[in-house]
Amino acid sequence: MPRLTVRPGLGFTHVMISVVVLNFNHGRLLPRAVAALMAQTPCPAEVIVINDASTDDSLAIIARLQARFPSIKLIDHKENQGAVAGMNEGLHASRGEFVYFAAADDYVLPGFFDAATYALTQHPEVAFFCGRVVLVDPQGKLLGFRPFMLPSRRSTVVTPAAARAESVASDNWSVGPGVIYRRSRLIEAHGFDENMAAFSDGIIVRRLAFESGFYFDRRVVAAWERYAESLSARSALSTAESARLIAHAVAAVKAGFPADIRDRYACRLERRLRFNMARLWLVFDSRKIDIGGMADVLQFKGFAGAVLKICAPLPFSRLAVLGWMTLVMRPYGIGAVLAGWYHAKKANASEVGAVAKTIAEARGRSI
């Protein structure tokens, strides 16, 4: 297929981008999210707001936003259906060539849609575009950058072959708020698995990466607001939910991923998910470490479980537990972890000031 040659930075008004905004009781934050979306170039052709039975003043706020922006469409749920069901509903209701899924409490940063549209238009073989995101707390304080491990040291197409090779040592190269999908490919893959809850986007981007590849951009394209009550945090802090998600993810890989990688990757993913969920437990739960629960998630028994118990009462116990988890699980390659650490330090030194200024401007924008 011939590639379209265009100059970057000019915008792509001829290509339609659909945005699906998921909202549950975040009405006060919707104006910020919508303002950031409408400031993008190209401006989204449609913004489908899924109001998932909110009990706050979301409907009144959405009505005011619709009066100003006719491209905003409302889907109002009378009963709460959950975020993933809303994502699938929005996917099938949208009409754009590309589709972006936004949460009301997150917001895009300048240049995101322009970069994504240019890359996806220039590289019709890839299934999605992903950039880096900045983690912020509800007050706008910068907490760090994601993904921790980058799939490439530069902005480039990551082919299926490259994704397979890179997956041996690293993983988790994209974060939901920083991904724009080619809608047709997402529909062909049957959208998001509602049984996967907070990991529904994580499993589909992995499959699409191995099937079609993706475009990775090093720029910071979105702000991801994190707090302990989020869906991913609640999932991580539940032993039963963690076990369920891991089992379902492994089954999904074995059933739907490319045949040449599915078995090997299923083993890697299970080990990495167990490690990551236990790590999130350490991050989000400020109470005394639940060693029994962590041992269950990690499947640490015998000697591994005994050392875990020894680590718990030590000074700097969380660091000790994390170190032991890493030593036993070895979820990622040492080189990939060290590279991630280096890039994180470099970002904190060279990007924090500019990103903090952009975040402050985005948070101060009103409509």
C-alpha positions as a Markdown table, in Angstrom:
| # | Residue | x | y | z |
|---|---|---|---|---|
| 1 | Met | 0.0 | 0.0 | 0.0 |
| 2 | Pro | 1.5 | 3.4 | -0.9 |
| 3 | Arg | 2.2 | 5.7 | 2.0 |
| 4 | Leu | 0.9 | 9.2 | 2.2 |
| 5 | Thr | 3.7 | 11.8 | 2.3 |
| 6 | Val | 2.8 | 14.8 | 4.4 |
| 7 | Arg | 4.6 | 17.3 | 6.5 |
| 8 | Pro | 4.4 | 16.8 | 10.2 |
| 9 | Gly | 2.8 | 19.4 | 12.4 |
| 10 | Leu | 0.2 | 20.6 | 9.9 |
| 11 | Gly | -2.7 | 18.7 | 11.3 |
| 12 | Phe | -5.0 | 16.2 | 9.5 |
| 13 | Thr | -8.5 | 17.5 | 9.3 |
| 14 | His | -9.4 | 14.9 | 6.6 |
| 15 | Val | -8.8 | 12.0 | 9.0 |
| 16 | Met | -11.5 | 11.5 | 11.6 |
| 17 | Ile | -10.6 | 10.8 | 15.2 |
| 18 | Ser | -13.3 | 9.6 | 17.6 |
| 19 | Val | -12.9 | 10.0 | 21.3 |
| 20 | Val | -14.8 | 7.9 | 23.9 |
| 21 | Val | -14.8 | 9.5 | 27.4 |
| 22 | Leu | -15.7 | 7.3 | 30.3 |
| 23 | Asn | -17.4 | 9.0 | 33.2 |
| 24 | Phe | -18.6 | 7.9 | 36.6 |
| 25 | Asn | -19.1 | 10.6 | 39.1 |
| 26 | His | -16.3 | 12.8 | 37.7 |
| 27 | Gly | -18.6 | 15.6 | 36.4 |
| 28 | Arg | -16.4 | 18.3 | 38.0 |
| 29 | Leu | -13.4 | 17.0 | 35.9 |
| 30 | Leu | -15.2 | 16.7 | 32.6 |
| 31 | Pro | -14.6 | 20.3 | 31.5 |
| 32 | Arg | -10.9 | 19.9 | 32.0 |
| 33 | Ala | -10.8 | 16.7 | 30.0 |
| 34 | Val | -13.0 | 18.1 | 27.2 |
| 35 | Ala | -11.0 | 21.4 | 27.0 |
| 36 | Ala | -7.8 | 19.4 | 26.5 |
| 37 | Leu | -9.5 | 17.3 | 23.8 |
| 38 | Met | -10.9 | 20.3 | 21.9 |
| 39 | Ala | -7.6 | 22.0 | 21.9 |
| 40 | Gln | -6.0 | 19.2 | 19.9 |
| 41 | Thr | -5.1 | 19.4 | 16.3 |
| 42 | Pro | -6.9 | 17.8 | 14.6 |
| 43 | Cys | -9.9 | 18.4 | 16.8 |
| 44 | Pro | -11.8 | 15.2 | 17.3 |
| 45 | Ala | -14.8 | 14.8 | 15.0 |
| 46 | Glu | -16.8 | 13.3 | 17.7 |
| 47 | Val | -16.6 | 12.9 | 21.5 |
| 48 | Ile | -18.8 | 10.2 | 22.9 |
| 49 | Val | -19.3 | 10.6 | 26.6 |
| 50 | Ile | -20.4 | 7.4 | 28.3 |
| 51 | Asn | -22.1 | 8.5 | 31.6 |
| 52 | Asp | -22.2 | 5.3 | 33.6 |
| 53 | Ala | -25.1 | 6.0 | 35.9 |
| 54 | Ser | -23.3 | 8.8 | 37.7 |
| 55 | Thr | -25.0 | 10.2 | 40.8 |
| 56 | Asp | -23.3 | 13.6 | 40.8 |
| 57 | Asp | -24.2 | 16.5 | 38.5 |
| 58 | Ser | -22.5 | 14.9 | 35.5 |
| 59 | Leu | -25.6 | 15.1 | 33.3 |
| 60 | Ala | -26.0 | 18.9 | 33.8 |
| 61 | Ile | -22.3 | 19.5 | 33.1 |
| 62 | Ile | -22.4 | 17.3 | 29.9 |
| 63 | Ala | -25.5 | 19.3 | 28.7 |
| 64 | Arg | -23.5 | 22.5 | 29.1 |
| 65 | Leu | -20.6 | 21.1 | 27.2 |
| 66 | Gln | -22.9 | 19.9 | 24.4 |
| 67 | Ala | -24.3 | 23.3 | 24.0 |
| 68 | Arg | -20.9 | 24.6 | 23.3 |
| 69 | Phe | -19.5 | 21.6 | 21.3 |
| 70 | Pro | -22.0 | 19.9 | 19.0 |
| 71 | Ser | -19.6 | 17.1 | 18.4 |
| 72 | Ile | -20.2 | 15.8 | 21.9 |
| 73 | Lys | -22.6 | 12.8 | 22.0 |
| 74 | Leu | -24.0 | 11.4 | 25.2 |
| 75 | Ile | -24.7 | 7.8 | 26.0 |
| 76 | Asp | -26.4 | 7.7 | 29.4 |
| 77 | His | -26.6 | 4.5 | 31.4 |
| 78 | Lys | -29.4 | 4.2 | 33.9 |
| 79 | Glu | -27.5 | 1.3 | 35.6 |
| 80 | Asn | -23.7 | 1.1 | 36.1 |
| 81 | Gln | -22.2 | -1.2 | 33.6 |
| 82 | Gly | -18.5 | -0.7 | 34.2 |
| 83 | Ala | -15.7 | 0.9 | 32.4 |
| 84 | Val | -14.8 | -1.9 | 30.0 |
| 85 | Ala | -18.4 | -2.3 | 28.8 |
| 86 | Gly | -18.5 | 1.4 | 28.2 |
| 87 | Met | -15.3 | 1.2 | 26.1 |
| 88 | Asn | -16.8 | -1.5 | 23.9 |
| 89 | Glu | -20.0 | 0.4 | 23.5 |
| 90 | Gly | -18.1 | 3.5 | 22.6 |
| 91 | Leu | -16.0 | 1.6 | 20.2 |
| 92 | His | -19.0 | 0.3 | 18.2 |
| 93 | Ala | -20.8 | 3.6 | 18.4 |
| 94 | Ser | -17.8 | 5.6 | 17.0 |
| 95 | Arg | -17.2 | 6.3 | 13.3 |
| 96 | Gly | -13.6 | 7.5 | 13.2 |
| 97 | Glu | -10.7 | 5.8 | 11.5 |
| 98 | Phe | -8.8 | 6.2 | 14.8 |
| 99 | Val | -10.3 | 6.0 | 18.3 |
| 100 | Tyr | -9.0 | 7.2 | 21.6 |
| 101 | Phe | -10.4 | 6.2 | 25.0 |
| 102 | Ala | -10.2 | 8.8 | 27.7 |
| 103 | Ala | -11.1 | 8.8 | 31.4 |
| 104 | Ala | -12.8 | 11.9 | 32.7 |
| 105 | Asp | -10.0 | 12.3 | 35.3 |
| 106 | Asp | -7.2 | 12.1 | 32.8 |
| 107 | Tyr | -6.3 | 14.7 | 30.1 |
| 108 | Val | -4.4 | 14.8 | 26.9 |
| 109 | Leu | -1.4 | 17.2 | 26.3 |
| 110 | Pro | -0.7 | 19.4 | 23.3 |
| 111 | Gly | 0.5 | 17.7 | 20.1 |
| 112 | Phe | -0.9 | 14.2 | 20.9 |
| 113 | Phe | -3.5 | 13.8 | 18.2 |
| 114 | Asp | -1.3 | 15.5 | 15.5 |
| 115 | Ala | 1.6 | 13.1 | 16.3 |
| 116 | Ala | -0.6 | 10.0 | 16.4 |
| 117 | Thr | -2.5 | 10.8 | 13.2 |
| 118 | Tyr | 0.7 | 11.5 | 11.3 |
| 119 | Ala | 2.2 | 8.2 | 12.4 |
| 120 | Leu | -0.8 | 6.1 | 11.8 |
| 121 | Thr | -1.4 | 7.6 | 8.4 |
| 122 | Gln | 2.3 | 7.2 | 7.4 |
| 123 | His | 2.3 | 3.6 | 8.7 |
| 124 | Pro | -1.0 | 1.9 | 7.8 |
| 125 | Glu | 0.4 | -1.5 | 8.8 |
| 126 | Val | 0.5 | -0.7 | 12.5 |
| 127 | Ala | -2.5 | -1.3 | 14.9 |
| 128 | Phe | -2.0 | 1.6 | 17.3 |
| 129 | Phe | 0.1 | 4.6 | 18.3 |
| 130 | Cys | 1.4 | 5.0 | 21.8 |
| 131 | Gly | 3.4 | 7.8 | 23.6 |
| 132 | Arg | 4.6 | 8.3 | 27.1 |
| 133 | Val | 2.4 | 9.6 | 29.9 |
| 134 | Val | 3.1 | 11.5 | 33.0 |
| 135 | Leu | 1.6 | 10.3 | 36.3 |
| 136 | Val | 0.1 | 13.0 | 38.4 |
| 137 | Asp | -1.8 | 13.1 | 41.7 |
| 138 | Pro | -5.2 | 14.8 | 42.1 |
| 139 | Gln | -3.4 | 18.0 | 43.0 |
| 140 | Gly | -1.3 | 18.0 | 39.8 |
| 141 | Lys | 2.0 | 16.9 | 41.4 |
| 142 | Leu | 4.2 | 14.9 | 39.0 |
| 143 | Leu | 4.8 | 11.4 | 40.3 |
| 144 | Gly | 6.8 | 10.0 | 37.4 |
| 145 | Phe | 6.6 | 8.8 | 33.7 |
| 146 | Arg | 5.3 | 5.7 | 32.1 |
| 147 | Pro | 6.0 | 3.3 | 30.5 |
| 148 | Phe | 9.0 | 2.5 | 32.7 |
| 149 | Met | 10.6 | 0.2 | 30.1 |
| 150 | Leu | 10.6 | 1.7 | 26.6 |
| 151 | Pro | 10.3 | -0.5 | 23.5 |
| 152 | Ser | 12.8 | 1.7 | 21.7 |
| 153 | Arg | 15.3 | 4.4 | 22.4 |
| 154 | Arg | 13.8 | 6.6 | 19.6 |
| 155 | Ser | 10.4 | 7.2 | 18.1 |
| 156 | Thr | 9.8 | 4.5 | 15.6 |
| 157 | Val | 7.6 | 1.7 | 14.3 |
| 158 | Val | 8.0 | -1.4 | 16.5 |
| 159 | Thr | 7.3 | -4.3 | 14.1 |
| 160 | Pro | 5.8 | -7.6 | 15.3 |
| 161 | Ala | 9.2 | -9.3 | 15.0 |
| 162 | Ala | 10.8 | -6.5 | 17.1 |
| 163 | Ala | 8.0 | -6.8 | 19.7 |
| 164 | Arg | 8.5 | -10.5 | 20.0 |
| 165 | Ala | 12.2 | -10.1 | 20.5 |
| 166 | Glu | 11.8 | -7.3 | 23.0 |
| 167 | Ser | 9.2 | -9.2 | 25.0 |
| 168 | Val | 11.9 | -11.6 | 26.2 |
| 169 | Ala | 13.4 | -9.0 | 28.4 |
| 170 | Ser | 10.7 | -6.2 | 28.8 |
| 171 | Asp | 7.0 | -5.6 | 28.6 |
| 172 | Asn | 4.2 | -3.1 | 29.3 |
| 173 | Trp | 5.3 | -0.6 | 26.6 |
| 174 | Ser | 2.1 | 1.4 | 26.5 |
| 175 | Val | -0.3 | 3.0 | 29.0 |
| 176 | Gly | -4.0 | 3.4 | 28.3 |
| 177 | Pro | -4.2 | 7.3 | 28.3 |
| 178 | Gly | -1.3 | 7.4 | 25.8 |
| 179 | Val | -2.8 | 5.0 | 23.1 |
| 180 | Ile | -4.8 | 5.8 | 20.0 |
| 181 | Tyr | -6.0 | 2.7 | 18.1 |
| 182 | Arg | -6.7 | 2.0 | 14.5 |
| 183 | Arg | -10.4 | 1.4 | 15.0 |
| 184 | Ser | -10.8 | -1.4 | 12.3 |
| 185 | Arg | -8.0 | -3.4 | 13.9 |
| 186 | Leu | -9.5 | -3.1 | 17.4 |
| 187 | Ile | -12.9 | -4.3 | 16.1 |
| 188 | Glu | -11.3 | -7.2 | 14.2 |
| 189 | Ala | -9.7 | -8.2 | 17.6 |
| 190 | His | -13.2 | -8.1 | 19.2 |
| 191 | Gly | -12.5 | -5.1 | 21.3 |
| 192 | Phe | -11.8 | -5.2 | 25.0 |
| 193 | Asp | -12.3 | -8.3 | 27.1 |
| 194 | Glu | -14.8 | -7.4 | 29.9 |
| 195 | Asn | -13.5 | -10.2 | 32.1 |
| 196 | Met | -10.1 | -8.5 | 32.3 |
| 197 | Ala | -11.3 | -5.4 | 34.1 |
| 198 | Ala | -8.4 | -3.0 | 34.5 |
| 199 | Phe | -6.1 | -5.1 | 32.4 |
| 200 | Ser | -8.5 | -5.2 | 29.4 |
| 201 | Asp | -6.5 | -2.6 | 27.4 |
| 202 | Gly | -3.2 | -4.1 | 28.6 |
| 203 | Ile | -4.0 | -7.5 | 27.1 |
| 204 | Ile | -5.3 | -6.2 | 23.7 |
| 205 | Val | -2.3 | -3.9 | 23.1 |
| 206 | Arg | 0.1 | -6.9 | 23.6 |
| 207 | Arg | -1.9 | -9.0 | 21.2 |
| 208 | Leu | -2.0 | -6.2 | 18.6 |
| 209 | Ala | 1.7 | -5.5 | 19.0 |
| 210 | Phe | 2.6 | -9.2 | 18.2 |
| 211 | Glu | 0.1 | -9.3 | 15.3 |
| 212 | Ser | 0.6 | -6.0 | 13.6 |
| 213 | Gly | 3.2 | -3.9 | 15.4 |
| 214 | Phe | 2.7 | -0.3 | 16.6 |
| 215 | Tyr | 4.2 | 3.1 | 16.5 |
| 216 | Phe | 6.0 | 4.3 | 19.7 |
| 217 | Asp | 6.6 | 8.0 | 20.3 |
| 218 | Arg | 9.0 | 9.2 | 23.0 |
| 219 | Arg | 7.1 | 12.4 | 23.7 |
| 220 | Val | 4.8 | 12.8 | 26.7 |
| 221 | Val | 1.3 | 12.9 | 25.3 |
| 222 | Ala | -1.1 | 12.6 | 28.3 |
| 223 | Ala | -1.5 | 13.0 | 32.0 |
| 224 | Trp | -2.7 | 10.0 | 34.0 |
| 225 | Glu | -4.2 | 10.8 | 37.3 |
| 226 | Arg | -3.5 | 8.1 | 39.9 |
| 227 | Tyr | -5.1 | 7.6 | 43.3 |
| 228 | Ala | -5.5 | 4.6 | 45.6 |
| 229 | Glu | -9.2 | 4.2 | 44.8 |
| 230 | Ser | -8.7 | 3.7 | 41.1 |
| 231 | Leu | -9.9 | 0.5 | 39.4 |
| 232 | Ser | -6.3 | -0.8 | 38.8 |
| 233 | Ala | -5.4 | -0.1 | 42.5 |
| 234 | Arg | -8.5 | -1.9 | 43.7 |
| 235 | Ser | -7.8 | -4.9 | 41.5 |
| 236 | Ala | -4.2 | -5.0 | 42.7 |
| 237 | Leu | -5.2 | -4.9 | 46.4 |
| 238 | Ser | -7.6 | -7.9 | 46.1 |
| 239 | Thr | -6.0 | -11.3 | 46.3 |
| 240 | Ala | -9.0 | -13.0 | 44.8 |
| 241 | Glu | -9.3 | -10.5 | 41.9 |
| 242 | Ser | -5.6 | -10.7 | 41.2 |
| 243 | Ala | -5.8 | -14.5 | 40.9 |
| 244 | Arg | -8.8 | -14.2 | 38.7 |
| 245 | Leu | -7.2 | -11.7 | 36.3 |
| 246 | Ile | -4.0 | -13.6 | 36.1 |
| 247 | Ala | -5.8 | -16.9 | 35.2 |
| 248 | His | -7.9 | -15.1 | 32.6 |
| 249 | Ala | -5.0 | -13.3 | 31.1 |
| 250 | Val | -3.0 | -16.5 | 30.7 |
| 251 | Ala | -6.0 | -18.3 | 29.1 |
| 252 | Ala | -6.5 | -15.3 | 26.7 |
| 253 | Val | -2.9 | -15.4 | 25.6 |
| 254 | Lys | -3.0 | -19.2 | 25.0 |
| 255 | Ala | -6.3 | -18.9 | 23.1 |
| 256 | Gly | -5.9 | -15.8 | 21.0 |
| 257 | Phe | -2.2 | -14.7 | 20.6 |
| 258 | Pro | -0.1 | -15.7 | 17.5 |
| 259 | Ala | 0.7 | -19.4 | 17.6 |
| 260 | Asp | 4.4 | -19.0 | 17.5 |
| 261 | Ile | 4.6 | -17.0 | 20.7 |
| 262 | Arg | 1.5 | -17.8 | 22.8 |
| 263 | Asp | 2.9 | -20.6 | 25.0 |
| 264 | Arg | 6.2 | -18.9 | 25.8 |
| 265 | Tyr | 4.6 | -15.5 | 26.3 |
| 266 | Ala | 1.8 | -16.9 | 28.5 |
| 267 | Cys | 4.5 | -18.1 | 31.0 |
| 268 | Arg | 6.3 | -14.8 | 30.9 |
| 269 | Leu | 3.1 | -12.8 | 31.3 |
| 270 | Glu | 1.9 | -14.9 | 34.3 |
| 271 | Arg | 5.2 | -14.3 | 36.1 |
| 272 | Arg | 5.2 | -10.6 | 35.3 |
| 273 | Leu | 1.6 | -10.1 | 36.3 |
| 274 | Arg | 2.1 | -11.8 | 39.7 |
| 275 | Phe | 5.2 | -9.6 | 40.2 |
| 276 | Asn | 3.5 | -6.4 | 39.1 |
| 277 | Met | 0.3 | -6.9 | 41.2 |
| 278 | Ala | 2.4 | -7.6 | 44.3 |
| 279 | Arg | 4.5 | -4.5 | 43.6 |
| 280 | Leu | 1.4 | -2.4 | 43.3 |
| 281 | Trp | 0.3 | -3.8 | 46.7 |
| 282 | Leu | 3.5 | -2.3 | 48.2 |
| 283 | Val | 2.8 | 1.0 | 46.4 |
| 284 | Phe | -0.9 | 1.6 | 47.2 |
| 285 | Asp | -1.4 | -0.1 | 50.5 |
| 286 | Ser | 0.1 | 2.0 | 53.3 |
| 287 | Arg | -0.9 | -0.4 | 56.0 |
| 288 | Lys | 1.2 | -3.2 | 57.5 |
| 289 | Ile | 2.4 | -5.5 | 54.6 |
| 290 | Asp | 0.0 | -8.5 | 54.2 |
| 291 | Ile | 2.6 | -11.1 | 53.8 |
| 292 | Gly | 0.1 | -13.9 | 53.5 |
| 293 | Gly | -1.8 | -12.2 | 50.7 |
| 294 | Met | 1.4 | -11.3 | 48.9 |
| 295 | Ala | 2.7 | -14.9 | 49.2 |
| 296 | Asp | -0.6 | -16.1 | 47.6 |
| 297 | Val | -0.3 | -13.7 | 44.7 |
| 298 | Leu | 3.4 | -14.5 | 44.1 |
| 299 | Gln | 2.8 | -18.2 | 44.8 |
| 300 | Phe | 5.7 | -18.1 | 47.2 |
| 301 | Lys | 5.9 | -21.3 | 49.3 |
| 302 | Gly | 8.6 | -23.0 | 51.3 |
| 303 | Phe | 11.9 | -21.2 | 51.3 |
| 304 | Ala | 10.6 | -18.3 | 49.2 |
| 305 | Gly | 7.6 | -17.7 | 51.5 |
| 306 | Ala | 9.8 | -18.0 | 54.6 |
| 307 | Val | 12.3 | -15.3 | 53.4 |
| 308 | Leu | 9.3 | -13.1 | 52.5 |
| 309 | Lys | 8.1 | -13.3 | 56.1 |
| 310 | Ile | 11.6 | -12.5 | 57.3 |
| 311 | Cys | 11.8 | -9.4 | 55.1 |
| 312 | Ala | 8.4 | -7.9 | 56.4 |
| 313 | Pro | 9.6 | -6.6 | 59.8 |
| 314 | Leu | 13.0 | -5.4 | 58.7 |
| 315 | Pro | 13.8 | -1.7 | 58.4 |
| 316 | Phe | 12.9 | -0.5 | 54.9 |
| 317 | Ser | 10.7 | -3.6 | 54.7 |
| 318 | Arg | 9.0 | -2.7 | 51.5 |
| 319 | Leu | 12.3 | -2.3 | 49.7 |
| 320 | Ala | 13.5 | -5.6 | 51.2 |
| 321 | Val | 10.3 | -7.4 | 50.0 |
| 322 | Leu | 10.6 | -5.8 | 46.6 |
| 323 | Gly | 14.2 | -6.9 | 46.3 |
| 324 | Trp | 13.3 | -10.5 | 47.3 |
| 325 | Met | 10.4 | -10.6 | 44.9 |
| 326 | Thr | 12.6 | -9.4 | 42.1 |
| 327 | Leu | 15.4 | -11.9 | 42.8 |
| 328 | Val | 13.0 | -14.9 | 42.9 |
| 329 | Met | 10.6 | -13.9 | 40.1 |
| 330 | Arg | 13.2 | -12.3 | 37.7 |
| 331 | Pro | 10.3 | -10.9 | 35.7 |
| 332 | Tyr | 12.4 | -8.7 | 33.4 |
| 333 | Gly | 15.9 | -8.7 | 32.0 |
| 334 | Ile | 18.5 | -6.8 | 34.1 |
| 335 | Gly | 19.5 | -4.7 | 31.1 |
| 336 | Ala | 15.9 | -3.7 | 30.5 |
| 337 | Val | 15.4 | -2.7 | 34.1 |
| 338 | Leu | 18.6 | -0.7 | 34.2 |
| 339 | Ala | 17.7 | 1.1 | 31.0 |
| 340 | Gly | 14.3 | 1.9 | 32.4 |
| 341 | Trp | 15.9 | 3.3 | 35.6 |
| 342 | Tyr | 18.3 | 5.4 | 33.5 |
| 343 | His | 15.5 | 6.8 | 31.3 |
| 344 | Ala | 13.5 | 7.6 | 34.4 |
| 345 | Lys | 16.4 | 9.5 | 35.9 |
| 346 | Lys | 17.0 | 11.3 | 32.7 |
| 347 | Ala | 13.4 | 12.3 | 32.3 |
| 348 | Asn | 13.3 | 13.6 | 35.9 |
| 349 | Ala | 16.3 | 15.7 | 35.2 |
| 350 | Ser | 15.5 | 17.0 | 31.7 |
| 351 | Glu | 11.7 | 16.9 | 31.3 |
| 352 | Val | 10.1 | 17.6 | 34.6 |
| 353 | Gly | 10.1 | 21.4 | 34.3 |
| 354 | Ala | 8.6 | 21.6 | 30.9 |
| 355 | Val | 6.0 | 18.9 | 31.6 |
| 356 | Ala | 5.1 | 20.5 | 34.9 |
| 357 | Lys | 4.4 | 23.8 | 33.1 |
| 358 | Thr | 2.3 | 22.0 | 30.5 |
| 359 | Ile | 0.3 | 20.2 | 33.3 |
| 360 | Ala | -0.3 | 23.5 | 35.1 |
| 361 | Glu | -1.6 | 25.1 | 31.9 |
| 362 | Ala | -3.9 | 22.1 | 31.2 |
| 363 | Arg | -5.3 | 22.1 | 34.7 |
| 364 | Gly | -5.9 | 25.8 | 34.5 |
| 365 | Arg | -7.7 | 25.7 | 31.2 |
| 366 | Ser | -11.5 | 26.2 | 31.5 |
| 367 | Ile | -14.4 | 26.2 | 29.1 |
